[in-house]
Structure formats: structure tokens, C-alpha cells
Amino acid sequence: NNVHGVLYTLSEDDFAKVGRSEGVPFGYRWQRCQVFPYIGDGKKAGCEALSQKAVPAYTLVSSFLSTTTKKDIPPSRAYRDLIVR
């Protein structure tokens, strides 16, 4: 599966703050992953990403599935706002 997104470098304090805001380990859990950062000028960014070395990272994964859709629960607005800041 390929997912396009944003990669941030966080301090230990900010990493912990994100975890607390999302209720880790109750609402979400941390999952290690490998990412391929985009390199480019905005016109060709991502075209050669898979030819670059993978970078270790973490992502948040829902600890539960939605009872109505049976899919992962999306991130909260508070989490999105914290990351955007």
C-alpha cells in the first residue's frame, strides 16, 4: 500500500504530546513504518521517491474499528490541528 502524506521531525516532548492527545495506547497505537521522502522541486516531487533510501518513522493506527463502517477511525480534529501548528 502506498500512502502519500507529510513527514515531520518531532522532539521527544512533541512526540509524547501527540501520543497523549490521541489517547495512545487506548484510542490509537504507534506503528513503525518505512517512508520514502519526496525529493524535488514540486513539479517532479515523488517521481524518484522509491529510488531513495527509506527513512524509519512512526504512524498512528487506530486501536479500534468504527462500529458502523468497520474501518479504521480517522484522526481527531485536535490531532490534525496539533500537527498543522
N, C-alpha and C positions, 0 to 999 in steps of 0.2 A: 504494500500500500504506500502510495506517495501522498504526502500531505504538505501543502505549502503554508508557511506561517512566518512568524517572527521569532528570532533567537535573541535573547537578552543575556548579558552577563550580570549576575546579581551578587551583591555582597552576602556574606553568611546571614547577617541580620535581615536583609530584604528577602532572602530565600525562606527564612523562618517566618517572616511576616506573611508572605504569600501562603505558606502552608497553614498558618493559623487562620487566615481569612477564609480559606476554603474548607476548614474543618478536617485537615489531614490528621489522623487516618480514618475518620468517620465518614465524611462525605466524599472525599477524594483520596487517592493514594499517589505517591510519586512512582513513576516508572522510568527506568533508564532507557535511553534510546540513542541512536546514532543519527546525526543530521549532516547534511551536505550544504554548507552555506553558499548562497548565491554570490557570484563574483561577476562584476560587470558594471556597465555604465547606465543601467536602467533600460536600455534597448535590448541588450542581449543577456541581461542578468538571468541566471538559471540555465542558460544553454549548455554550459560546461560544468554545472554543479556536480554531476555524478562522476566526473573525471577527477575531482578534487578529493583530498583525504577527508574521511568522515571525522566529525567532532563529537565527543561524548556529551550528552545533555540529559536533562530530565524533562518529563512532561507530566501533567496531572491527568489521571484517569479516574473516572467515576467509580466509586466503590459499589454503586447500585445501578440497576437499570430502571428506567421510567416504568411505572406500573401501567401506563396507557400505551406507550409506543414500544416498549421492550428494548429501547435503545439507550445508549449512554446519556446521562443527564448533562446538558451543556453547562459551561462555566457560568458563575453568577455575574451579575452586573458589577458588584463590588470588586470582584477579581479583575474583570476587564478594565475597570476604571483605575485600579491599582497599577496594572501593567502599563496602561497608556501614560500614566504620570511620569 
